[in-house]
Amino acid sequence: MNWLSADRLRLVVPALSLAVLLAAVFWIQPRAMSYTGLNLLFNLAVPIALATIAQMLIMTVNDLDLSMGTFVSFTACVTATFLQSNPLLGVLILAGCVGVYAVLGVVIYLRNLPSIVVTLGMSFVWGGLAVLLLPAPGGVAPDWIRAVMVSKPPFVPMAIIASVLIAAVAHWIVIRSAFGVVIRGVGGNERSVTRAGWSVLRARASAYALAGVFAVLAGMCLVGLTTSADANIALRYTLLSIAGVILGGGEFVGGRVSPIGAVIGALTLTLAASFLSFLKISPDWQIGAQGAILIVVLALRLVLNRHEGRTAR
């Protein structure tokens, strides 16, 4: 059997990209090769990784969520206000947000609506609610969230430990569990899932609800790191989450995703921002530079895919 199988290929490219980028950072800034340095490099990796997993779950059923950034921003605002001052009300609001996500999955399926259009519309809803909640930056992170996010376990920074845990949990849910098999089946061959006796409607609703859970956790973790929130705090997460999934070996259709690769993709994008800063590239150019990095990685994956195809013949 060829060692470069399709499943392994989804991990080889993102892992290689992360390793090369990390080596480049260490070469430019040797002081980063330390506990403190790694902690600073991957400081914002946890909320990005959670948002990426949320986007991956939506993409598993062949949909795309263009409201991810505004939704994470809204949940961050709820965390910094209601979850701090009135925890019970805050939990109820966040649970309601997860319920709204499940309803979106149902509506999109039953009405056969384009997920891009529906979620784009929802992005304005979430953004408006966030502005109403926090017209200006403010709020306070709950003490327990702040304590978890700034904790310093021995040997390995919290961000890396949390990222490994997120990848392991997501891998078990999507790849190992029966639920994961069903939602990947919905993305790959919806008719086969129906013939097997599974409810496509229930699977899509569950996938959206679980995505909502991960997105809520992303907002909570982000507030734990920043100590406050504002309505625009996570707007970039929409594109970052999509890029993280694709960089990690996922595809837009077919239910072909890699949870571990998605987390590695999120780590790579987080590290890319620091790498570009070390190169003294203007923030105005950094988004374009990140896009160029993504294109290079995708080109490498395309080459390896063709190699896999020729070898399979």
C-alpha positions as CSV (number, residue, x, y, z in Angstrom):
1,M,0.0,0.0,0.0
2,N,1.3,3.4,-0.9
3,W,2.4,5.3,2.2
4,L,1.0,8.6,0.8
5,S,-2.7,7.6,1.0
6,A,-5.4,10.2,0.6
7,D,-6.1,10.4,4.4
8,R,-2.4,10.8,5.2
9,L,-2.1,13.4,2.4
10,R,-4.6,15.6,4.3
11,L,-2.2,15.7,7.2
12,V,1.2,15.8,5.4
13,V,0.7,19.1,3.7
14,P,-0.6,21.2,6.6
15,A,1.9,19.6,9.0
16,L,4.8,20.3,6.6
17,S,3.5,23.9,6.2
18,L,3.4,24.4,9.9
19,A,6.9,22.9,10.4
20,V,8.5,25.0,7.7
21,L,6.8,28.2,8.9
22,L,7.9,27.4,12.5
23,A,11.5,26.8,11.4
24,A,11.5,30.1,9.6
25,V,10.2,31.9,12.7
26,F,12.9,30.3,14.8
27,W,15.6,31.3,12.3
28,I,14.4,34.9,12.2
29,Q,13.8,35.1,15.9
30,P,15.7,32.5,17.9
31,R,14.2,33.8,21.2
32,A,10.9,32.4,20.1
33,M,12.3,28.9,20.6
34,S,11.2,28.9,24.3
35,Y,8.1,28.4,26.4
36,T,7.4,32.1,26.5
37,G,8.1,32.5,22.8
38,L,5.8,29.6,21.8
39,N,3.1,31.0,24.2
40,L,3.2,34.4,22.4
41,L,3.3,32.9,18.9
42,F,0.2,30.7,19.5
43,N,-1.6,33.0,21.9
44,L,-4.7,33.4,19.7
45,A,-4.6,29.9,18.2
46,V,-7.3,28.4,20.5
47,P,-10.3,30.6,19.4
48,I,-9.2,30.4,15.8
49,A,-8.9,26.6,16.0
50,L,-12.4,26.4,17.6
51,A,-13.9,28.6,14.9
52,T,-12.2,26.5,12.2
53,I,-13.7,23.3,13.6
54,A,-17.1,25.0,13.6
55,Q,-16.7,26.0,10.0
56,M,-15.4,22.5,9.2
57,L,-18.6,20.9,10.6
58,I,-20.7,23.2,8.3
59,M,-18.5,22.3,5.3
60,T,-18.9,18.6,6.1
61,V,-22.5,18.8,5.0
62,N,-21.5,20.7,1.9
63,D,-22.5,24.2,3.3
64,L,-20.5,27.3,4.0
65,D,-21.0,29.7,6.9
66,L,-20.3,33.4,6.1
67,S,-21.5,34.5,9.5
68,M,-18.9,32.8,11.5
69,G,-16.9,36.0,12.3
70,T,-19.9,38.0,13.4
71,F,-21.3,35.1,15.4
72,V,-18.1,34.7,17.3
73,S,-18.0,38.4,17.9
74,F,-21.6,38.3,19.3
75,T,-20.9,35.4,21.6
76,A,-17.8,37.3,22.8
77,C,-20.0,40.3,23.6
78,V,-22.4,38.1,25.5
79,T,-19.5,36.5,27.4
80,A,-18.1,39.8,28.4
81,T,-21.4,41.2,29.5
82,F,-24.2,38.8,30.5
83,L,-22.0,35.8,31.3
84,Q,-20.0,38.0,33.7
85,S,-22.8,39.9,35.4
86,N,-25.7,37.4,35.1
87,P,-24.2,33.9,34.4
88,L,-27.6,32.1,34.2
89,L,-29.0,34.6,31.6
90,G,-25.7,34.5,29.7
91,V,-25.8,30.7,29.5
92,L,-29.4,30.8,28.3
93,I,-28.5,33.3,25.6
94,L,-25.6,31.2,24.4
95,A,-27.7,28.1,24.4
96,G,-30.3,30.0,22.4
97,C,-27.6,30.9,19.9
98,V,-26.8,27.2,19.4
99,G,-30.5,26.5,18.9
100,V,-30.7,29.2,16.2
101,Y,-27.8,27.5,14.4
102,A,-29.7,24.2,14.5
103,V,-32.8,26.0,13.1
104,L,-30.7,27.4,10.3
105,G,-29.6,24.0,9.3
106,V,-33.2,22.8,9.2
107,V,-34.4,25.9,7.2
108,I,-31.6,25.6,4.7
109,Y,-32.4,22.0,4.0
110,L,-36.2,22.1,4.0
111,R,-36.4,25.2,1.8
112,N,-33.4,24.2,-0.3
113,L,-31.8,27.6,0.2
114,P,-28.1,28.4,-0.6
115,S,-26.2,28.4,2.7
116,I,-24.0,31.2,1.6
117,V,-27.0,33.5,1.2
118,V,-28.7,32.5,4.4
119,T,-25.5,32.8,6.5
120,L,-24.6,36.1,4.8
121,G,-27.9,37.5,5.9
122,M,-27.4,36.1,9.4
123,S,-24.0,37.9,9.6
124,F,-25.9,41.2,9.6
125,V,-28.2,39.9,12.3
126,W,-25.4,38.8,14.6
127,G,-23.4,41.9,13.8
128,G,-26.4,44.2,14.7
129,L,-27.0,42.3,17.9
130,A,-23.4,42.6,18.9
131,V,-23.4,46.4,18.3
132,L,-26.6,46.8,20.3
133,L,-25.0,44.8,23.1
134,L,-21.6,46.6,23.0
135,P,-21.7,49.8,20.9
136,A,-18.1,50.5,22.1
137,P,-15.4,48.1,23.3
138,G,-16.0,47.0,26.8
139,G,-17.2,44.3,29.1
140,V,-15.1,42.1,31.4
141,A,-14.1,38.5,30.9
142,P,-15.4,36.1,33.6
143,D,-12.7,35.2,36.1
144,W,-12.9,31.5,35.5
145,I,-12.5,31.8,31.7
146,R,-9.6,34.2,32.1
147,A,-7.9,31.9,34.6
148,V,-8.1,28.9,32.2
149,M,-6.9,30.9,29.2
150,V,-3.9,32.5,30.9
151,S,-2.9,29.4,32.9
152,K,0.7,28.2,32.5
153,P,1.0,24.4,32.6
154,P,4.5,23.0,32.8
155,F,6.6,22.2,29.8
156,V,4.1,23.1,27.1
157,P,2.1,26.3,26.7
158,M,-1.7,26.2,27.3
159,A,-2.5,27.2,23.7
160,I,-0.7,24.1,22.3
161,I,-2.3,21.7,24.9
162,A,-5.7,23.1,24.1
163,S,-5.2,22.8,20.4
164,V,-4.2,19.2,20.7
165,L,-7.3,18.6,22.9
166,I,-9.5,20.3,20.3
167,A,-8.1,18.2,17.5
168,A,-8.5,15.0,19.4
169,V,-12.1,15.7,20.4
170,A,-13.0,16.9,16.9
171,H,-11.3,13.8,15.4
172,W,-13.3,11.5,17.6
173,I,-16.6,13.2,16.8
174,V,-16.2,13.5,13.1
175,I,-14.1,10.4,12.2
176,R,-14.6,7.9,14.9
177,S,-18.2,8.3,16.1
178,A,-21.4,7.1,14.4
179,F,-22.6,10.7,14.3
180,G,-19.5,11.7,12.4
181,V,-20.0,8.9,9.9
182,V,-23.6,10.1,9.3
183,I,-22.7,13.8,8.7
184,R,-19.8,12.9,6.4
185,G,-22.3,10.6,4.6
186,V,-24.7,13.6,4.2
187,G,-21.9,15.5,2.6
188,G,-20.7,12.6,0.4
189,N,-23.9,10.8,-0.6
190,E,-27.1,12.1,0.9
191,R,-29.3,9.4,-0.7
192,S,-27.2,6.6,0.8
193,V,-27.7,8.1,4.2
194,T,-31.5,8.2,3.6
195,R,-31.5,4.6,2.3
196,A,-29.6,3.5,5.4
197,G,-32.5,4.7,7.6
198,W,-30.8,7.9,9.0
199,S,-32.6,11.2,9.0
200,V,-30.7,13.8,6.9
201,L,-32.7,16.6,8.5
202,R,-31.7,15.5,12.0
203,A,-28.1,15.0,10.9
204,R,-27.8,18.5,9.4
205,A,-29.5,20.1,12.4
206,S,-27.1,18.3,14.7
207,A,-24.1,19.4,12.6
208,Y,-25.1,23.0,12.7
209,A,-25.9,22.9,16.4
210,L,-22.5,21.3,17.1
211,A,-20.8,24.0,15.0
212,G,-22.7,26.6,17.1
213,V,-21.2,25.0,20.2
214,F,-17.6,25.3,18.9
215,A,-18.2,28.8,17.7
216,V,-19.6,29.8,21.2
217,L,-16.5,28.3,22.8
218,A,-14.4,30.3,20.4
219,G,-16.0,33.5,21.5
220,M,-15.6,32.6,25.2
221,C,-11.9,31.8,24.7
222,L,-11.3,35.0,22.8
223,V,-12.7,37.1,25.6
224,G,-10.6,35.1,28.1
225,L,-7.5,36.2,26.1
226,T,-8.4,39.8,25.4
227,T,-10.2,40.4,28.8
228,S,-12.9,42.4,27.0
229,A,-14.9,42.4,23.8
230,D,-16.4,44.5,21.0
231,A,-18.7,44.0,18.1
232,N,-15.9,43.6,15.5
233,I,-13.5,41.5,17.6
234,A,-13.6,38.4,15.4
235,L,-14.7,39.6,11.9
236,R,-11.7,38.0,10.3
237,Y,-12.6,34.6,11.7
238,T,-14.9,34.0,8.7
239,L,-12.1,33.9,6.2
240,L,-9.6,32.5,8.6
241,S,-11.9,29.5,9.5
242,I,-12.6,28.7,5.8
243,A,-8.9,29.0,5.0
244,G,-8.0,26.9,8.0
245,V,-10.3,24.1,6.9
246,I,-9.0,24.2,3.3
247,L,-5.4,24.5,4.4
248,G,-5.9,21.5,6.6
249,G,-7.0,19.2,3.8
250,G,-10.8,19.8,3.8
251,E,-12.8,20.3,0.6
252,F,-16.0,22.3,-0.1
253,V,-18.0,19.3,-1.2
254,G,-18.1,15.6,-0.6
255,G,-17.8,15.5,3.2
256,R,-14.1,15.2,2.9
257,V,-12.5,16.9,5.9
258,S,-9.7,16.4,8.4
259,P,-10.3,17.7,11.9
260,I,-6.6,17.3,12.9
261,G,-5.6,19.0,9.7
262,A,-8.0,21.8,10.3
263,V,-6.5,22.5,13.7
264,I,-3.0,22.4,12.2
265,G,-4.3,24.8,9.5
266,A,-5.5,27.2,12.2
267,L,-2.2,27.0,13.9
268,T,-0.4,27.7,10.6
269,L,-2.5,30.8,10.0
270,T,-1.9,32.0,13.5
271,L,1.8,31.5,13.1
272,A,1.8,33.2,9.7
273,A,0.7,36.5,11.3
274,S,3.6,36.5,13.6
275,F,6.0,35.4,10.8
276,L,4.9,38.4,8.7
277,S,5.3,40.7,11.6
278,F,8.9,39.5,12.1
279,L,9.5,40.3,8.4
280,K,8.3,43.8,9.2
281,I,5.6,43.6,6.6
282,S,2.9,46.3,7.0
283,P,-0.4,45.1,8.5
284,D,-2.0,46.4,5.3
285,W,-0.2,43.8,3.3
286,Q,-0.4,40.9,5.8
287,I,-3.8,39.7,4.7
288,G,-2.6,39.5,1.1
289,A,0.6,37.8,2.2
290,Q,-1.4,35.2,4.2
291,G,-3.4,34.6,1.0
292,A,-0.2,34.0,-0.9
293,I,0.9,31.5,1.7
294,L,-2.4,29.7,1.3
295,I,-2.1,29.6,-2.5
296,V,1.4,28.1,-2.2
297,V,0.2,25.4,0.2
298,L,-2.8,24.5,-2.0
299,A,-0.6,24.3,-5.1
300,L,1.6,21.8,-3.2
301,R,-1.4,19.8,-2.2
302,L,-2.5,19.7,-5.8
303,V,0.9,18.4,-6.9
304,L,0.7,15.7,-4.3
305,N,-2.9,14.8,-5.2
306,R,-1.8,14.3,-8.8
307,H,1.1,12.1,-7.6
308,E,-1.3,10.1,-5.6
309,G,-3.6,9.7,-8.7
310,R,-0.7,8.5,-10.9
311,T,0.5,6.1,-8.2
312,A,-3.0,4.6,-7.8
313,R,-3.1,3.8,-11.5
